[in-house]
Amino acid sequence: MQKTKFFLLPSILLFSVATIASSSLDTNLPESNKTATYNRPDFKHIYIPSSIEIVRKGEINAPVGDYRLQSPIVKVKINGKGPYNFMFDSGFSQSMISAGLAKKLDLPVTESKDVRAITSNQVVNIFQTTHFVKKMQVGDVYLSDYNLVVSSSFEDEVELFKNMRIDGVLSANAFYPQLLTIDYQREKLIVRKGRLNKGDEGVNPSSVKSSTPTLRTKLHFAKLNKTIYQNLTVDTGCYSHIFVNACDIPEMTKFKGKEDLIAYDYQGNKDTEYFAQLFGKIELLPNYAIKSPYITFARSNCQLKKREGLLCRKFFEDHKVTVDLVNSLIKLKRY
């Protein structure tokens, strides 16, 4: 019987970044630009714009499934030039740009350093440079004084993206401190002012403080007679089913899954990805759970204390997700 493969793109989650070498600034930058590095209050090294202007409805066209990525693709103008194709990936804590485009636009370098980054299946040492952007437009949203990162690891992936015409990756942090709604059904991102409250309907009261939107969930495995808590990152760059990290559930790797479905990660690593139906449920809210969902699973980054899973494309096809990055809250609404 022919096997169907589901590919999982390992987003670079820079929420755990360790600086290895000291940074260096471009001495040719105007004085006003040298100090235009804005960090999120709770997380150092996470860049946010100095200001955001929202016009009209604050909508951004984000067609899903183009260029074989099966992730939202947005049009971005940088300092009045473009538009350029960026993949919107809420699993990235930094917004990325290809080295070629940064050079073409002559974007000034504000910082360069070696860092340690966490991907979905490994910890890697990479070299990155930070580039200053005075103005950036994404649909109805205008960002001022923002920073885009050129990463050696991202450049490796750019080689894979050449036929997909992707010039960069846009992080959810680009829209801090506004509310961001991810609407796959309408293929839109909506940015608006406001805040979520823990008591609001559909708001997960156990959202996790993280540089990427993350939910605290409860996983019930009926056949294993086991229940665990696991953080799941809201990851539009993952275009498979819900991904469960199996480090604390070694019994899962004995599952054979459905006979005609096998999952592999895109790098083809051995025994990193499996596909099966979780007989039980995933509790996302006190009164809301997904019953017996299909999932991918693997033993991923087991050496780390934070062993997280992912909410992927199949989840977004069924749910509208609103993210409040300031209060680390997430609202879910089933279509």
C-alpha positions as CSV (number, residue, x, y, z in Angstrom):
1,M,0.0,0.0,0.0
2,Q,1.3,3.4,-0.9
3,K,2.4,5.6,2.1
4,T,1.4,9.2,2.5
5,K,4.0,11.5,4.0
6,F,3.3,14.5,6.1
7,F,6.3,16.9,6.3
8,L,7.0,19.0,9.4
9,L,9.1,22.2,9.0
10,P,11.3,22.6,12.1
11,S,10.8,26.3,13.0
12,I,13.7,28.1,14.6
13,L,12.5,29.0,18.1
14,L,14.8,31.6,19.3
15,F,13.1,31.9,22.7
16,S,16.3,30.4,24.3
17,V,19.2,32.4,23.0
18,A,22.6,32.4,24.5
19,T,25.1,35.0,23.3
20,I,28.5,33.5,22.6
21,A,30.3,36.4,21.1
22,S,30.1,40.1,21.8
23,S,28.0,42.2,19.4
24,S,29.4,44.8,16.9
25,L,27.6,47.9,15.7
26,D,27.8,49.6,12.3
27,T,29.6,52.8,13.1
28,N,28.1,54.4,9.9
29,L,24.6,54.4,11.3
30,P,23.0,57.7,12.2
31,E,22.9,58.2,16.0
32,S,19.0,57.9,16.0
33,N,19.3,54.4,14.4
34,K,22.0,53.1,16.7
35,T,19.6,53.1,19.7
36,A,16.6,51.7,17.7
37,T,16.8,48.2,19.2
38,Y,13.6,47.6,21.1
39,N,13.3,44.5,23.3
40,R,10.1,42.9,24.6
41,P,9.9,43.7,28.3
42,D,9.9,40.0,29.4
43,F,12.4,38.7,26.9
44,K,15.8,40.1,26.0
45,H,17.0,39.9,22.4
46,I,13.4,39.8,21.1
47,Y,12.9,42.8,18.7
48,I,9.7,44.7,18.5
49,P,8.8,47.9,16.5
50,S,9.0,51.3,18.2
51,S,5.5,52.0,17.0
52,I,2.7,50.4,14.9
53,E,0.1,52.2,12.8
54,I,-3.1,50.4,11.9
55,V,-5.1,51.7,9.0
56,R,-8.5,50.6,7.7
57,K,-9.4,47.2,9.2
58,G,-5.9,46.2,10.2
59,E,-6.1,43.2,7.8
60,I,-3.3,41.4,6.2
61,N,-3.9,39.0,3.3
62,A,-2.2,35.7,4.2
63,P,-3.0,33.0,1.6
64,V,-2.3,29.5,3.0
65,G,-0.8,26.7,1.0
66,D,1.1,28.7,-1.6
67,Y,4.6,27.7,-2.7
68,R,4.3,24.2,-1.2
69,L,4.9,25.6,2.2
70,Q,1.3,25.3,3.4
71,S,1.9,28.3,5.7
72,P,0.5,31.8,5.5
73,I,2.4,34.0,3.0
74,V,2.3,37.8,3.4
75,K,3.5,40.7,1.2
76,V,6.0,42.9,3.0
77,K,7.3,46.3,1.9
78,I,10.6,47.4,3.4
79,N,11.6,51.1,3.4
80,G,9.1,51.6,0.5
81,K,10.5,48.8,-1.7
82,G,8.8,45.6,-2.6
83,P,6.5,43.9,-1.9
84,Y,8.5,40.8,-0.9
85,N,7.1,37.3,0.0
86,F,7.5,36.5,3.7
87,M,6.2,33.4,5.4
88,F,4.3,34.2,8.6
89,D,5.6,31.8,11.3
90,S,4.3,32.3,14.8
91,G,6.9,29.7,16.0
92,F,9.7,32.1,15.2
93,S,10.6,34.5,18.0
94,Q,12.5,36.7,15.5
95,S,11.6,38.0,12.1
96,M,14.1,36.8,9.5
97,I,15.3,38.1,6.1
98,S,17.5,36.5,3.5
99,A,21.1,37.7,3.3
100,G,20.6,38.5,-0.3
101,L,17.6,40.7,0.2
102,A,19.2,42.5,3.2
103,K,22.2,43.2,1.0
104,K,20.1,44.3,-2.0
105,L,18.2,46.8,0.2
106,D,21.4,47.9,1.9
107,L,20.0,47.5,5.4
108,P,22.4,48.8,8.0
109,V,23.7,46.2,10.5
110,T,23.1,47.0,14.2
111,E,24.5,43.8,15.7
112,S,26.3,40.6,14.9
113,K,26.8,37.7,17.2
114,D,27.0,33.9,17.6
115,V,23.9,32.5,19.3
116,R,22.5,29.1,20.4
117,A,19.1,28.4,19.1
118,I,16.4,25.7,19.6
119,T,14.8,24.1,16.6
120,S,12.0,21.6,16.7
121,N,14.5,18.7,16.9
122,Q,17.9,20.0,18.0
123,V,20.0,22.8,19.6
124,V,22.3,24.5,17.1
125,N,25.0,27.2,17.2
126,I,24.4,29.8,14.5
127,F,25.8,33.2,13.5
128,Q,23.4,36.1,13.0
129,T,23.4,39.7,12.1
130,T,20.6,42.2,12.9
131,H,19.5,44.7,10.3
132,F,17.6,48.0,11.0
133,V,14.5,48.8,9.0
134,K,13.0,52.3,9.3
135,K,9.6,51.5,7.8
136,M,7.9,48.2,7.0
137,Q,4.4,47.7,5.7
138,V,2.4,44.5,6.0
139,G,-1.1,44.9,4.6
140,D,-2.9,47.5,6.7
141,V,-0.2,47.6,9.3
142,Y,2.9,49.9,9.3
143,L,5.9,49.2,11.6
144,S,8.5,51.7,12.5
145,D,12.1,51.1,13.6
146,Y,12.1,47.3,13.4
147,N,14.9,44.8,13.2
148,L,15.2,41.8,10.9
149,V,17.7,39.0,11.5
150,V,19.9,37.3,9.0
151,S,20.8,33.8,10.4
152,S,23.2,31.2,9.1
153,S,20.7,28.5,10.0
154,F,17.9,30.4,8.1
155,E,20.2,30.8,5.1
156,D,20.5,27.0,5.0
157,E,16.7,26.8,4.8
158,V,16.6,29.6,2.2
159,E,18.3,27.2,-0.2
160,L,15.3,24.9,0.2
161,F,13.0,27.9,-0.2
162,K,14.5,29.1,-3.5
163,N,11.8,27.5,-5.6
164,M,9.2,28.7,-3.2
165,R,10.1,32.4,-3.6
166,I,10.4,33.2,0.1
167,D,12.4,36.2,1.1
168,G,12.0,36.0,4.8
169,V,9.9,35.0,7.8
170,L,7.6,37.3,9.8
171,S,7.3,36.6,13.5
172,A,4.2,37.3,15.7
173,N,6.4,39.6,17.7
174,A,6.4,42.1,14.8
175,F,2.9,43.1,16.0
176,Y,3.6,43.5,19.7
177,P,1.8,45.0,21.7
178,Q,-1.3,44.6,19.5
179,L,-3.8,41.8,19.4
180,L,-3.1,39.4,16.5
181,T,-5.8,37.1,15.1
182,I,-4.8,34.2,12.8
183,D,-7.8,33.3,10.6
184,Y,-7.0,30.4,8.2
185,Q,-10.6,30.2,7.0
186,R,-10.5,33.8,5.6
187,E,-6.7,33.5,4.9
188,K,-6.2,36.7,6.9
189,L,-4.1,38.1,9.8
190,I,-6.0,40.8,11.7
191,V,-4.1,43.3,13.9
192,R,-6.0,45.5,16.3
193,K,-5.7,47.3,19.6
194,G,-7.0,45.7,22.8
195,R,-6.2,43.0,25.4
196,L,-7.5,39.6,26.4
197,N,-8.6,38.7,29.9
198,K,-8.3,35.3,31.6
199,G,-12.1,35.3,32.3
200,D,-13.0,35.9,28.6
201,E,-14.8,33.1,26.8
202,G,-12.4,30.9,24.9
203,V,-9.3,32.3,26.6
204,N,-6.8,29.7,27.8
205,P,-6.2,30.6,31.5
206,S,-2.9,28.7,31.5
207,S,-1.1,30.3,28.6
208,V,2.7,30.3,29.1
209,K,5.0,33.3,29.3
210,S,7.2,32.7,26.3
211,S,8.7,34.6,23.3
212,T,6.4,32.6,21.1
213,P,2.6,32.0,21.7
214,T,2.3,28.9,23.9
215,L,-0.5,27.0,25.6
216,R,-0.3,24.8,28.7
217,T,-2.4,21.7,27.8
218,K,-3.3,18.4,29.4
219,L,-2.9,15.3,27.3
220,H,-5.0,12.2,28.2
221,F,-3.8,8.9,26.7
222,A,-6.6,6.4,27.2
223,K,-4.8,3.3,25.9
224,L,-1.7,4.1,28.0
225,N,-3.8,5.1,31.0
226,K,-1.6,8.1,31.3
227,T,-2.1,11.9,31.6
228,I,0.7,14.5,31.2
229,Y,0.9,18.3,30.9
230,Q,2.7,19.7,27.9
231,N,3.3,23.2,26.5
232,L,2.2,23.4,22.8
233,T,3.5,26.3,20.7
234,V,1.1,28.0,18.3
235,D,3.2,27.4,15.2
236,T,1.9,28.4,11.7
237,G,5.2,27.2,10.3
238,C,4.3,23.6,11.2
239,Y,2.1,22.2,8.4
240,S,1.2,18.8,9.8
241,H,-1.1,17.6,12.6
242,I,-0.6,18.5,16.3
243,F,2.9,17.5,17.3
244,V,3.4,15.9,20.7
245,N,6.8,15.7,22.2
246,A,7.3,12.1,23.4
247,C,10.3,12.5,25.6
248,D,8.2,11.8,28.7
249,I,6.0,9.2,27.0
250,P,8.5,6.5,25.7
251,E,5.6,4.1,25.3
252,M,4.4,6.2,22.3
253,T,7.3,5.2,20.1
254,K,5.9,1.7,20.1
255,F,2.8,2.9,18.2
256,K,2.6,1.8,14.6
257,G,0.0,4.4,13.7
258,K,-2.4,4.0,10.8
259,E,-1.3,1.5,8.3
260,D,-1.4,3.8,5.3
261,L,0.1,6.9,7.0
262,I,3.7,7.5,8.0
263,A,5.1,10.9,9.0
264,Y,8.7,12.0,8.4
265,D,10.3,15.3,9.3
266,Y,11.6,17.2,6.2
267,Q,15.3,16.4,7.1
268,G,14.6,12.7,6.9
269,N,16.0,12.0,10.4
270,K,15.5,8.4,11.6
271,D,12.7,7.7,14.1
272,T,12.0,11.4,14.7
273,E,8.4,11.5,13.5
274,Y,5.5,9.1,13.9
275,F,1.9,9.5,13.0
276,A,-1.0,8.0,15.0
277,Q,-4.4,8.7,16.5
278,L,-4.3,9.8,20.1
279,F,-7.1,7.8,21.8
280,G,-8.1,10.1,24.6
281,K,-8.1,13.9,24.4
282,I,-6.1,17.1,24.5
283,E,-7.6,19.6,26.9
284,L,-7.0,23.2,25.7
285,L,-9.6,25.0,27.9
286,P,-11.3,24.0,31.1
287,N,-14.5,23.1,29.2
288,Y,-13.0,22.3,25.8
289,A,-10.9,19.4,24.5
290,I,-10.0,17.8,21.2
291,K,-11.1,14.2,21.3
292,S,-9.0,11.5,19.8
293,P,-7.1,13.7,17.3
294,Y,-4.5,12.5,14.8
295,I,-1.1,13.6,15.9
296,T,2.6,13.4,14.9
297,F,5.0,12.7,17.7
298,A,8.7,12.3,18.4
299,R,11.4,12.3,21.1
300,S,12.6,15.9,20.5
301,N,15.2,17.9,22.4
302,C,14.9,15.5,25.4
303,Q,18.1,17.0,26.9
304,L,16.2,20.3,27.5
305,K,14.0,21.1,30.5
306,K,11.4,22.7,28.2
307,R,10.1,19.9,26.0
308,E,7.4,21.4,24.0
309,G,5.0,20.3,21.3
310,L,3.3,22.2,18.4
311,L,-0.2,23.2,17.3
312,C,0.1,22.9,13.5
313,R,-1.8,23.5,10.3
314,K,-4.6,21.0,10.9
315,F,-5.4,22.8,14.2
316,F,-5.6,26.2,12.5
317,E,-7.9,24.8,9.8
318,D,-10.5,24.2,12.6
319,H,-9.8,27.1,15.0
320,K,-9.4,30.9,14.8
321,V,-6.6,31.9,17.2
322,T,-6.1,35.3,18.8
323,V,-2.9,36.1,20.6
324,D,-2.2,38.7,23.3
325,L,1.6,38.9,23.5
326,V,1.6,41.4,26.3
327,N,-0.4,39.3,28.7
328,S,0.7,35.9,27.2
329,L,-2.9,34.9,26.6
330,I,-4.5,33.0,23.7
331,K,-8.1,32.8,22.7
332,L,-9.5,29.9,20.7
333,K,-12.7,29.8,18.7
334,R,-13.8,26.8,16.7
335,Y,-15.1,27.6,13.2
